[in-house]
Amino acid sequence: MEFCWNYKIIPIYLLPHLTYFLQPLDLVIFLVLKRLYLAKVNKYAARGITGINRDYFLRILGKIRPYIYTPELINSAFKAAGLFPFNPN
């Protein structure tokens, strides 16, 4: 809280399961993550790799991560949730 106070950040708590439509990660980021992960798993399965262990999971995550956490996707996630940065002007 001290960090927020020092940088004039107003934290907002989003209740789990009650405000799905306000949770930007659920609306965009996790959706893209799920789709990209599934596409990579299907490629592994097509090559005969049917068990995704921790090593394969981390390898897949490393390949798709640069496509998920982009400024464009993060901004679109907040826009989809109707959340915008506070602008007093």
N, C-alpha and C positions, 0 to 999 in steps of 0.2 A: 504494500500500500504506500510505503514511503516513496518508492520509485515513481509510482503513479502521481502522487502528490507533487513531487519535485518537477515532473515533466508535464504537469497539468493534464493528465490522462484521467478520464472518468471511466472506470471499469464497469462493465455491465455483465451480470451473471445471466446466462441463458440456461434455463432449466432443461434437463434432459427429458426427452420423450414428450414434453408438453409444448415445445415451441419449435418443432421440426422446421417449419417454414421460415423461422428466423435464424436457423443455424447454417451459416454460409458454407461451412465445410461439408455438411451433408448434401447440400443442394448441388454443388458443382465439383469440388475437389475430390471427394470420395467417389462420386459417380465416375469421373474420369479415371481415377485410380483403379476402380473395379473393372472398367472396360479394357484399359490397357493391360492390366494384370491377366485378365481372362484371355486376351489375344495372345500374350506370350505363353501362357500355360498351354493353350491349344497348339501352338507351334512346337512346344516340347512334346506334347502328346503325339503329334503327327510324326515325330522322330522316334517314337517308341518309349519315351520317358514318361512313365505313368505315375510315379511317386514324387511329389514335390516336397523335398526335405528342407531343412533350414538353409543349406547352402544354395539350393536352387532358388528358394524364396528370396534370399538376399541378392543373388545374381539378377533375378528378374526386377526386383525393386530398384537396384542400382541402374538398370537400363531405362526404366520408365520414369524415374524420379525427376530428371531434368524437364520432362514434358508436363509434369503435374504442378510443380511449385513455381509457376511463372507469374510475373506481375499481372499479365492479362487475365489468367485464370483466377487469381486471387481477387482482382477487382471485379470480375464478372460474378464471382461467388457472392460478394457483398452486395452487388447491384441486384442479383436475383433474389436476395433476401430482403431487399428494400432498406438496407443499412448503408448510410453514407457518413463520411467524416463530418464532425460538427464544424460548421462554418458560421461564426457569429455575424458575418456581413451579409 
